[in-house]
Amino acid sequence: MTRSRRIAAVAALVLALPLPLAGAAMASPSLPSATVSMASAPAALHGELPRPTGPYAAGEEVLHLTDQDRTDPWVPSAGPRQLAVSMFYPARQDTGEPAPYMTLGEAQGFVATRVPPGTGVQPQDFVDTRTHAYTDAKAAGGKFPLVVLSPGFENPRATLTGLAADLASHGYVVALVGHTYEDSGETLADGSTPGCALCDTGAPDALPESRAKDVSFVLDRLTGQHPAWRLSHLIDRDRIGMAGHSVGGASALNAMADDRRILAGVNMDGGFWPGFPTDRLDGRSFLLLGKQSDHAVGGGDTSWGEAWAGWKGYKPWLAVAGTNHGSFTDVEVLAAEIGLPLPPGTTTSPARGMQLTREYVGAFFDQTLRGIHQPLLDGPSTANPEVLFQHP
């Protein structure tokens, strides 16, 4: 197994849901049988993500894009690369209808491959999970910075909905990208929901560069002369950032190196692939935000220190005590609602993990894309003692 595949495997194993992964090389630890017995598990998930914290409502639309100039890198027989992108945007309060968390096809794939058996959870439960985002919501007036979000390997784009909706409520347009064939399923324009073509073998070395190409294509279609999105007028094309979880965070570095439109990036708990392209960042800003066990200075993942040393510019490095890999996503919130235990060593609650993620990612983009100084990023805060500022 290559170093990149080992990194992806480790990242997948420490999700809050002890989820069964495809492929013996990536098998996850099992739960104690009592915890997943039908007798002790709830009959259904009545899921709800934490409410967004900004002054705007969060509108949401799903955009289907096809790159006619690029054959799908993982399933060439599928033809041109197809992507599903959830667009979140600042909207007027009390307009629109509640947006589903996933399509039924996406939820079926997620339950089949990412949820332990015996929980009693049904696909419709994920469809109905309350996101506090709204379809057909009336857009707020003005132009707003754009943030691209990229999820972790094997997890669908929906698992970053909590962060996406919160950013939209604070005045950001968010493009949450589903990377087809890299997770439990993304519903495409024709209604099909292909699953993961890579999970049996692990994440290939080419994955970060492939995601960088996905992101640049999405930016082309959102900001080009003939935009694919009806609300593209909301986007301030001169203020673009990217954040990602796990391999999505690692890929933010590649995307920034390849595309100068991206002015600031965030890696949430993702090990970097070897061959860090930090020499092509040209002083642009990058936030490292991860769990203390791996991503403090001298922690288990040495790639952060190696990459950090290689670039100039604003580069805060924050380790969060008591968290695990899923703490920076929706996954732990949903796991807690199902009744699954936290992974060993986790002392920060799922709601608190999401709160800290929202606060620090939002503050970083406010400072780097909007030019608004954020005292939260100046150093340790008595309000957030879990967040440890690293100084290599």
C-alpha positions in Angstrom: 0.0 0.0 0.0 1.4 3.4 -0.9 1.9 6.1 1.7 -1.1 8.0 0.3 -3.3 5.0 0.6 -2.2 4.4 4.2 -3.1 8.0 5.0 -6.5 7.6 3.5 -7.1 4.4 5.3 -6.2 5.9 8.7 -8.4 8.9 8.0 -11.3 6.6 7.1 -10.9 4.5 10.2 -11.3 7.2 12.8 -14.7 8.5 11.8 -17.2 9.0 14.6 -19.5 6.4 13.1 -17.5 3.1 13.3 -18.5 2.5 9.7 -17.8 -0.7 7.7 -15.5 0.1 4.8 -15.1 -1.8 1.6 -11.9 -3.8 1.2 -10.0 -5.9 3.8 -7.2 -3.4 3.9 -9.5 -0.7 5.2 -11.8 -2.6 7.5 -13.0 -0.6 10.5 -13.1 -1.6 14.1 -16.4 -3.2 15.1 -18.7 -1.9 17.8 -19.5 -3.9 20.9 -22.5 -6.1 19.9 -24.7 -4.6 22.7 -24.3 -1.1 21.3 -25.8 -2.0 17.9 -28.3 -4.6 19.0 -31.8 -3.9 17.7 -33.1 -4.0 21.3 -30.9 -1.1 22.4 -31.0 1.0 19.1 -33.6 3.6 18.3 -36.1 2.6 15.7 -35.4 5.7 13.6 -33.2 8.7 13.3 -35.0 12.0 13.7 -31.9 13.9 12.7 -31.3 17.6 13.0 -28.1 19.5 12.5 -27.3 22.5 14.7 -28.9 25.7 13.5 -26.8 28.1 11.5 -25.5 31.0 13.6 -25.5 33.9 11.1 -28.1 36.6 10.3 -29.1 35.2 6.9 -31.1 32.1 6.1 -29.3 29.4 4.1 -30.7 28.7 0.7 -29.7 25.5 -1.2 -29.8 24.3 -4.8 -28.2 21.2 -6.4 -26.3 21.9 -9.5 -25.3 19.1 -12.0 -22.2 19.8 -14.0 -20.5 17.8 -16.8 -16.9 18.4 -17.9 -17.0 17.5 -21.6 -13.2 18.0 -21.8 -12.3 15.4 -19.2 -13.1 11.7 -19.1 -13.9 10.4 -15.7 -10.6 9.4 -14.2 -11.9 6.5 -12.1 -14.6 5.0 -14.5 -13.6 5.9 -18.0 -16.5 4.0 -19.5 -18.8 6.5 -17.8 -17.7 9.1 -20.3 -17.2 12.8 -19.3 -16.7 13.6 -15.7 -20.0 14.4 -13.9 -20.4 16.2 -10.6 -23.2 17.0 -8.2 -22.6 20.3 -6.4 -24.8 21.7 -3.6 -24.9 25.5 -3.8 -25.6 27.2 -0.5 -26.2 31.0 -0.4 -27.3 33.8 1.8 -31.1 33.9 1.7 -34.0 35.9 3.1 -35.6 34.5 6.3 -38.9 32.6 6.1 -38.6 31.8 2.4 -38.4 28.4 0.6 -39.0 24.8 1.8 -36.8 22.6 4.0 -34.0 21.0 1.9 -33.4 17.3 2.2 -30.1 16.2 3.7 -29.6 13.6 0.9 -31.5 12.2 -2.0 -33.0 8.8 -1.4 -30.4 7.1 -3.6 -27.6 8.9 -1.7 -29.1 7.9 1.7 -29.5 4.2 0.5 -25.8 4.1 -0.3 -24.8 5.8 2.9 -26.8 3.4 5.1 -25.5 0.4 3.1 -21.8 1.3 3.4 -21.3 3.8 6.2 -23.8 2.9 9.0 -23.3 -0.1 11.2 -26.0 -2.8 10.9 -28.5 -3.1 13.7 -29.1 0.6 14.3 -32.6 0.5 12.9 -31.8 3.6 10.8 -33.5 3.7 7.4 -32.5 5.7 4.3 -35.5 7.9 4.6 -34.3 9.0 8.0 -31.3 10.7 6.4 -33.4 12.2 3.6 -35.5 13.8 6.3 -32.7 15.0 8.6 -33.3 18.7 9.2 -30.5 20.8 7.8 -31.9 24.4 8.3 -31.3 25.0 4.6 -34.1 25.8 2.2 -34.8 25.1 -1.4 -36.3 27.9 -3.5 -35.3 30.4 -0.9 -35.1 34.0 -2.1 -31.5 35.2 -2.3 -30.3 38.1 -0.2 -29.1 41.1 -2.1 -25.4 41.8 -2.7 -22.2 39.9 -3.7 -20.6 37.4 -1.4 -17.3 35.5 -1.2 -17.3 32.0 -2.6 -16.0 29.0 -0.6 -15.6 25.6 -2.1 -16.0 22.6 0.2 -14.6 19.1 -0.4 -15.6 16.1 1.8 -13.4 13.2 3.0 -12.8 10.0 1.1 -15.8 7.6 1.1 -18.1 10.2 2.7 -20.7 12.0 0.5 -20.7 15.7 0.2 -23.8 15.9 2.5 -21.6 15.3 5.5 -20.3 18.9 5.4 -23.8 20.4 5.2 -23.6 21.8 8.8 -20.5 23.9 7.9 -21.9 24.9 4.5 -25.2 26.1 5.9 -23.5 28.1 8.6 -21.1 29.8 6.2 -24.1 30.8 4.0 -25.8 32.2 7.0 -22.8 34.5 7.5 -22.8 35.8 4.0 -20.9 33.3 1.9 -21.8 31.4 -1.2 -20.7 27.8 -0.8 -20.1 25.2 -3.5 -20.1 21.7 -1.8 -18.7 19.3 -4.3 -19.6 15.6 -4.6 -16.6 13.8 -6.1 -18.3 11.0 -8.1 -17.1 7.4 -7.6 -15.1 8.5 -4.5 -17.8 8.0 -1.8 -21.0 6.1 -0.9 -22.9 7.8 -3.7 -23.7 11.1 -5.4 -27.0 11.4 -7.4 -26.2 12.6 -10.9 -28.3 14.5 -13.4 -29.9 11.4 -14.8 -31.1 10.3 -11.4 -28.5 7.5 -11.0 -26.4 7.3 -7.9 -23.1 5.5 -8.6 -21.3 4.3 -5.6 -17.6 4.1 -4.8 -15.3 2.8 -7.5 -12.1 3.3 -5.4 -13.1 1.9 -1.9 -11.9 -1.6 -2.5 -8.3 -0.5 -3.3 -8.0 2.7 -1.3 -7.4 6.3 -2.3 -4.9 6.4 -5.3 -2.0 8.8 -5.4 -3.7 10.8 -8.1 -6.7 11.7 -5.9 -5.6 15.1 -4.7 -4.8 16.3 -8.2 -8.0 14.9 -9.5 -10.0 16.8 -6.9 -8.0 19.9 -7.8 -9.2 19.5 -11.4 -12.8 19.0 -10.2 -12.6 22.2 -8.2 -11.1 24.3 -11.0 -13.9 23.0 -13.4 -16.5 24.0 -10.8 -15.0 27.5 -10.5 -15.0 27.8 -14.3 -18.7 27.0 -14.5 -19.6 29.3 -11.6 -17.6 32.3 -12.6 -17.1 32.1 -16.4 -18.7 34.1 -19.1 -21.8 31.9 -19.2 -22.3 30.6 -15.6 -24.1 27.4 -15.1 -25.8 28.6 -11.9 -28.8 30.9 -12.1 -27.6 32.8 -8.9 -24.0 33.3 -10.0 -24.5 37.0 -9.7 -24.2 36.6 -6.0 -20.5 35.5 -6.3 -17.7 37.9 -5.7 -15.2 36.4 -8.2 -12.3 38.2 -6.5 -12.8 36.5 -3.1 -12.6 32.7 -3.4 -11.5 30.2 -0.7 -11.6 26.4 -0.3 -11.9 24.1 2.7 -12.0 20.4 3.0 -12.1 17.5 5.4 -9.6 14.7 5.3 -8.5 14.1 1.7 -10.7 17.1 0.8 -8.5 19.3 3.1 -5.3 17.8 1.7 -6.6 18.5 -1.8 -7.2 22.2 -1.0 -3.4 22.6 -1.1 -3.2 21.1 -4.6 -6.2 23.1 -5.8 -4.6 26.3 -4.5 -1.3 25.5 -6.2 -3.0 24.8 -9.5 -5.6 27.6 -9.4 -4.6 31.1 -8.4 -8.2 32.2 -8.0 -8.3 30.4 -4.7 -6.9 32.9 -2.2 -7.2 31.0 1.1 -7.5 27.3 2.0 -8.4 25.1 5.0 -7.4 21.6 5.8 -9.6 20.0 8.4 -7.8 16.9 9.8 -6.4 15.6 6.5 -2.9 14.2 6.1 -1.1 15.8 3.1 0.0 13.6 0.2 3.8 13.5 -0.4 5.2 16.1 -2.8 3.7 19.2 -1.1 3.3 21.9 -3.8 3.8 24.7 -1.3 6.3 26.5 -3.5 3.3 27.5 -5.7 1.2 29.1 -3.0 2.8 32.5 -3.5 2.1 33.8 0.0 -1.6 32.9 0.1 -3.2 31.9 3.4 -3.8 28.4 4.8 -5.4 27.2 8.0 -4.6 23.8 9.6 -7.4 22.6 11.9 -7.2 19.1 13.3 -7.4 16.8 16.2 -4.7 17.1 18.8 -3.7 13.4 18.8 -2.5 13.5 15.2 -2.2 17.1 14.4 -0.4 18.8 17.2 3.3 19.7 16.6 5.1 16.4 17.0 1.9 14.4 16.6 1.2 11.2 14.7 0.9 12.9 11.3 4.3 14.4 10.3 3.0 15.7 7.0 1.5 18.8 8.6 4.9 19.9 10.0 6.7 19.2 6.7 4.1 21.1 4.6 3.8 24.0 7.1 7.6 24.6 6.9 7.5 24.8 3.2 5.3 27.8 2.5 5.4 31.5 3.3 2.3 33.5 4.2 -0.4 33.5 6.9 -0.6 29.9 8.1 -2.3 29.4 11.6 -2.1 25.8 12.9 -4.7 24.8 15.4 -5.0 21.5 17.2 -8.3 20.7 19.0 -8.1 18.7 22.2 -10.6 15.8 22.7 -11.7 15.5 19.1 -11.5 12.8 16.5 -11.6 12.7 12.7 -15.3 13.0 12.5 -15.6 16.0 14.9 -15.1 18.4 12.0 -18.1 17.1 10.0 -21.8 16.2 10.5 -20.9 12.6 11.1 -20.6 12.7 14.9 -23.7 14.7 15.4 -25.7 12.1 13.5 -23.9 9.3 15.3 -24.9 10.7 18.6 -28.5 10.9 17.5 -28.4 7.3 16.5 -27.0 6.4 19.9 -23.6 5.3 18.9 -20.7 5.8 21.3 -17.9 8.3 20.8 -14.6 6.9 19.7 -12.1 6.3 22.5 -10.4 9.4 23.7 -13.1 11.8 22.5 -14.0 14.2 25.2 -15.4 17.1 23.0 -19.1 16.6 22.3 -20.3 16.4 18.7 -22.2 19.7 19.0 -19.1 21.4 20.4 -16.9 20.0 17.7 -19.2 21.5 15.0 -19.4 24.8 16.9 -15.6 25.1 17.0 -15.2 24.1 13.4 -17.8 26.7 12.3 -16.2 29.5 14.5 -12.6 29.0 13.4 -13.2 28.3 9.7 -15.6 31.2 9.5 -13.2 33.5 11.3 -10.4 32.5 9.0 -12.4 33.3 5.8 -13.6 36.5 7.3 -10.0 37.6 7.9 -8.5 36.4 4.7 -11.3 36.9 2.1 -13.0 39.9 3.7 -10.1 41.6 5.4 -11.8 41.8 8.8 -9.5 41.2 11.7 -10.6 38.3 13.8 -9.3 38.3 17.4 -10.3 34.7 17.7 -7.2 33.8 15.5 -4.8 35.9 17.5 -4.1 33.2 20.1 -5.6 31.0 22.8 -9.1 31.9 24.0 -10.5 31.3 27.5 -13.8 30.7 25.8 -12.3 27.9 23.7 -9.7 26.1 25.8 -9.8 23.0 23.5 -8.2 25.0 20.7 -4.4 24.8 21.0 -2.3 27.2 18.9 0.7 25.4 17.5 4.1 27.1 17.1 6.6 24.8 15.3 
